[in-house]
Amino acid sequence: MSAVTLTPGQAPAPVRITPPSERNLRNHVSLGQSVRNSLTMAYRGLLKIKRTPEQLIDVTVQPILFTVMFTYIFGGAIAGDVANYLPIIIPGILVQTVITTSVVTGVQLREDMDKGVFDRFKSLPIARIAPLAGALLADTVRYTIATTLTFVMGYIMGYRPAGGFGYVVLAGLLVIVSAWAISWIFAFFGVVARSASSVQGISFIILFPLTFLSNAFVPTKTMPDWLRAFADVNPVSHLVTAVRDLANTGTFGVDAWLALLGAAVIVLVFAPLTVRAYMRRA
């Protein structure tokens, strides 16, 4: 680098600053880079689970506890015995457990934002959606664990899905996809809420009526007419029915298509809302 020598009284030459309109700047990323960034953030989420395995307590203990408890409490009263109740309760427990687990996404997201982690991500040249999508992708591991343990526990108790192993896997994938879509709702709460505890409170206020006022545990025909009307149109009831049809009869029916359509609508609505709210709050 050569030095510029100025004679006494000589003013330095003016430096021209290139206006923004003439700069070749990139303020967007490609779809491929967005996917790569999201996968990197998902790997970060898996490392968090590896270093703090106690995060998996809810997806390891809850499926076993709920399956055993609800089966032996309600089995005789509803289906006559445990064997006849298992094809009803296992899909219901599966949907209830996995959907409830999706609340953790919003809680952990709020905790990370309170610690300033996402402020650092915002300063990086990565896709804006990557920190959010990565966290949600990592949580699919939690859903997979809960799904597997529920079916395994049901098998130990005597549940033999008539649909076969392939349709059981398909039923598990349907639940995981639906839970991933629903987690975008709780991720939105995680961004806009003021604390992690408020996220958890809001989420359970929504989830408890949807999961328990459905056909997950009892047939809707035993309910009062006004309650049955709500349970029959409840999205959770459609998902539970779809899982039962797949696992018990090997049928991919209307309820399964409705579950997939509902999952797509949730992602299309709440993914942009969550990213926009995140960029405003981060």
VMD Tcl script that draws the C-alpha trace (Angstrom):
set ca {
  {0.00 0.00 0.00}
  {1.47 3.37 -1.03}
  {1.30 6.34 1.29}
  {-0.05 9.70 0.16}
  {2.21 12.62 1.00}
  {0.55 15.97 1.51}
  {2.43 19.24 1.25}
  {1.80 21.89 3.91}
  {-1.51 23.58 3.29}
  {-2.70 20.92 0.84}
  {-6.16 19.51 1.61}
  {-6.74 15.78 1.23}
  {-8.64 14.65 -1.83}
  {-12.35 14.09 -1.17}
  {-13.40 10.49 -0.77}
  {-16.45 9.47 -2.77}
  {-18.91 7.26 -0.94}
  {-20.87 4.98 -3.23}
  {-24.60 5.57 -2.67}
  {-26.71 2.52 -1.76}
  {-28.50 2.63 -5.13}
  {-25.19 1.91 -6.89}
  {-24.02 -0.87 -4.57}
  {-24.33 -4.52 -5.46}
  {-25.88 -5.62 -2.18}
  {-27.75 -8.83 -1.42}
  {-30.62 -8.47 1.01}
  {-32.10 -11.91 0.39}
  {-31.02 -15.53 0.41}
  {-31.85 -18.36 -1.92}
  {-34.16 -21.22 -1.07}
  {-31.20 -23.58 -0.96}
  {-29.35 -21.41 1.54}
  {-32.49 -21.10 3.65}
  {-32.75 -24.88 3.81}
  {-29.06 -25.27 4.70}
  {-29.27 -22.60 7.39}
  {-32.39 -24.21 8.85}
  {-30.70 -27.62 8.97}
  {-27.69 -26.07 10.71}
  {-29.95 -24.53 13.33}
  {-31.73 -27.87 13.70}
  {-28.37 -29.50 14.42}
  {-27.83 -26.87 17.11}
  {-31.14 -27.90 18.66}
  {-30.10 -31.55 18.66}
  {-26.86 -30.65 20.41}
  {-28.88 -28.90 23.11}
  {-30.91 -32.07 23.64}
  {-27.71 -34.15 23.75}
  {-26.15 -31.92 26.40}
  {-29.33 -31.61 28.49}
  {-31.12 -34.95 28.09}
  {-33.56 -34.05 30.84}
  {-35.42 -32.11 28.15}
  {-36.73 -35.48 26.97}
  {-38.49 -36.34 30.23}
  {-41.89 -35.22 28.91}
  {-41.64 -37.36 25.76}
  {-40.30 -40.43 27.57}
  {-42.26 -40.53 30.83}
  {-45.57 -39.00 29.73}
  {-46.43 -41.53 26.97}
  {-45.78 -44.47 29.28}
  {-47.60 -42.94 32.26}
  {-50.66 -41.79 30.31}
  {-50.97 -45.04 28.36}
  {-50.92 -47.23 31.46}
  {-53.06 -44.92 33.59}
  {-55.83 -44.13 31.10}
  {-56.03 -47.68 29.76}
  {-56.62 -49.32 33.12}
  {-58.86 -46.54 34.45}
  {-61.21 -46.19 31.46}
  {-60.78 -49.51 29.68}
  {-63.38 -51.53 31.58}
  {-65.93 -48.70 31.76}
  {-65.79 -47.72 28.09}
  {-64.90 -50.87 26.12}
  {-65.59 -53.64 28.59}
  {-61.95 -54.65 29.00}
  {-58.44 -53.43 28.32}
  {-57.96 -55.44 25.12}
  {-60.95 -53.83 23.38}
  {-59.99 -50.37 24.62}
  {-56.40 -50.40 23.34}
  {-57.31 -49.76 19.66}
  {-59.25 -46.71 20.87}
  {-56.90 -45.27 23.47}
  {-53.47 -45.77 21.84}
  {-54.19 -43.44 18.89}
  {-55.82 -40.98 21.28}
  {-52.89 -41.02 23.70}
  {-50.49 -40.67 20.77}
  {-52.17 -37.54 19.41}
  {-52.65 -36.01 22.86}
  {-49.04 -36.62 23.92}
  {-47.35 -35.40 20.75}
  {-49.50 -32.29 20.37}
  {-48.94 -31.39 24.02}
  {-45.20 -31.81 23.51}
  {-45.25 -29.17 20.77}
  {-45.85 -26.53 23.47}
  {-42.19 -26.89 24.48}
  {-41.20 -25.30 21.16}
  {-42.70 -21.95 22.12}
  {-41.43 -22.12 25.70}
  {-37.82 -22.80 24.68}
  {-38.01 -20.18 21.95}
  {-39.07 -17.54 24.48}
  {-36.27 -18.60 26.82}
  {-33.67 -18.28 24.03}
  {-34.96 -14.85 23.09}
  {-34.83 -13.70 26.71}
  {-31.19 -14.81 26.87}
  {-30.30 -12.81 23.74}
  {-29.43 -15.86 21.64}
  {-31.68 -14.85 18.78}
  {-30.27 -11.33 18.77}
  {-26.96 -12.89 17.76}
  {-28.64 -14.95 15.06}
  {-30.24 -11.83 13.62}
  {-26.79 -10.27 13.07}
  {-25.60 -13.26 11.04}
  {-25.88 -13.44 7.21}
  {-28.42 -16.26 7.33}
  {-32.02 -16.72 6.31}
  {-34.40 -14.95 8.65}
  {-36.56 -18.04 9.02}
  {-33.61 -20.34 9.80}
  {-33.46 -19.93 13.62}
  {-37.19 -20.58 13.90}
  {-37.44 -23.38 11.35}
  {-34.32 -25.03 12.75}
  {-35.72 -25.08 16.27}
  {-38.96 -26.59 15.02}
  {-37.17 -29.21 12.93}
  {-35.09 -30.29 15.93}
  {-38.28 -30.81 17.93}
  {-39.44 -33.44 15.45}
  {-36.98 -35.75 17.23}
  {-39.03 -35.28 20.39}
  {-42.24 -36.11 18.52}
  {-40.65 -39.23 17.04}
  {-39.58 -40.45 20.48}
  {-43.05 -39.89 21.93}
  {-44.68 -41.64 18.96}
  {-42.40 -44.66 19.18}
  {-42.78 -45.07 22.94}
  {-46.57 -44.84 22.74}
  {-46.83 -47.62 20.16}
  {-44.22 -49.73 21.97}
  {-46.06 -49.37 25.27}
  {-49.32 -50.29 23.60}
  {-47.71 -53.37 22.07}
  {-46.40 -54.44 25.48}
  {-49.93 -54.11 26.87}
  {-51.36 -56.25 24.08}
  {-52.19 -53.80 21.27}
  {-51.83 -55.39 17.82}
  {-52.62 -52.89 15.04}
  {-54.56 -54.69 12.33}
  {-53.37 -52.26 9.70}
  {-49.84 -53.62 9.81}
  {-46.44 -52.10 10.46}
  {-46.42 -49.92 7.34}
  {-49.66 -48.16 8.22}
  {-48.51 -47.75 11.82}
  {-45.45 -45.90 10.53}
  {-47.67 -43.81 8.26}
  {-49.92 -42.97 11.21}
  {-46.88 -41.91 13.24}
  {-45.65 -39.70 10.41}
  {-49.06 -38.08 10.13}
  {-49.01 -37.21 13.83}
  {-45.44 -35.87 13.63}
  {-46.26 -33.66 10.62}
  {-49.38 -32.34 12.32}
  {-47.51 -31.62 15.56}
  {-44.76 -29.81 13.63}
  {-47.38 -27.63 11.98}
  {-49.10 -26.90 15.30}
  {-45.75 -25.99 16.86}
  {-45.70 -22.91 14.60}
  {-48.68 -21.62 16.58}
  {-46.83 -22.00 19.86}
  {-43.68 -20.55 18.29}
  {-45.76 -17.46 17.51}
  {-46.82 -17.28 21.14}
  {-43.17 -17.70 22.11}
  {-42.25 -14.63 20.08}
  {-45.06 -12.31 21.16}
  {-45.41 -13.38 24.81}
  {-43.45 -11.68 27.58}
  {-42.27 -14.77 29.43}
  {-41.88 -18.51 29.02}
  {-44.43 -19.19 31.75}
  {-47.05 -17.13 29.95}
  {-46.41 -19.11 26.76}
  {-47.02 -22.35 28.64}
  {-50.17 -20.99 30.29}
  {-51.68 -19.73 27.03}
  {-50.82 -22.93 25.18}
  {-52.41 -25.26 27.71}
  {-55.56 -23.15 27.86}
  {-55.92 -23.84 24.14}
  {-54.78 -27.47 24.14}
  {-56.73 -28.87 27.06}
  {-60.20 -28.22 25.58}
  {-59.09 -29.42 22.14}
  {-57.54 -32.68 23.35}
  {-59.98 -33.69 26.08}
  {-63.18 -32.46 24.35}
  {-62.57 -34.83 21.46}
  {-62.92 -38.51 20.60}
  {-59.39 -39.25 21.86}
  {-60.50 -41.09 25.00}
  {-64.24 -41.77 24.70}
  {-66.73 -42.17 21.83}
  {-68.52 -38.91 21.08}
  {-71.90 -40.68 20.96}
  {-71.89 -40.82 24.77}
  {-71.61 -37.01 25.06}
  {-74.46 -34.48 25.33}
  {-75.62 -33.19 21.95}
  {-74.03 -29.74 22.33}
  {-70.70 -31.23 23.38}
  {-70.83 -33.91 20.71}
  {-71.32 -31.24 18.05}
  {-68.11 -29.55 19.16}
  {-66.16 -32.82 19.46}
  {-67.18 -33.97 15.98}
  {-65.81 -30.82 14.32}
  {-62.77 -30.62 16.59}
  {-59.58 -30.88 14.46}
  {-58.05 -33.16 17.09}
  {-60.94 -35.60 16.60}
  {-60.24 -35.73 12.86}
  {-56.56 -36.43 13.52}
  {-57.35 -39.15 16.07}
  {-59.82 -40.78 13.67}
  {-57.23 -40.68 10.90}
  {-54.65 -42.39 13.12}
  {-57.15 -45.03 14.17}
  {-58.11 -45.76 10.57}
  {-54.49 -46.11 9.53}
  {-53.34 -48.24 12.47}
  {-56.44 -50.38 12.96}
  {-57.76 -50.86 9.43}
  {-55.01 -49.65 7.08}
  {-57.25 -46.95 5.61}
  {-56.09 -43.52 4.49}
  {-59.44 -41.78 4.55}
  {-61.00 -38.34 4.48}
  {-59.90 -37.52 8.01}
  {-56.26 -38.07 7.07}
  {-56.57 -35.67 4.14}
  {-58.28 -33.14 6.41}
  {-55.42 -33.46 8.90}
  {-52.83 -32.82 6.19}
  {-54.83 -29.90 4.81}
  {-55.16 -28.40 8.27}
  {-51.41 -28.77 8.86}
  {-50.65 -27.01 5.57}
  {-53.01 -24.14 6.37}
  {-51.48 -23.66 9.83}
  {-47.96 -23.45 8.38}
  {-49.00 -21.08 5.60}
  {-50.66 -18.75 8.12}
  {-48.45 -18.91 11.19}
  {-44.99 -19.31 9.64}
  {-45.05 -15.80 8.06}
  {-46.69 -14.33 11.17}
  {-44.06 -15.86 13.44}
  {-41.15 -14.73 11.28}
  {-42.54 -11.19 11.03}
  {-43.13 -10.97 14.77}
  {-39.66 -12.40 15.42}
  {-37.98 -9.79 13.22}
  {-39.80 -7.03 15.07}
  {-39.03 -8.32 18.55}
  {-35.50 -9.71 18.08}
}
mol new
graphics top color blue
foreach p $ca { graphics top sphere $p radius 0.5 }
foreach p [lrange $ca 0 end-1] q [lrange $ca 1 end] { graphics top cylinder $p $q radius 0.2 }
display resetview
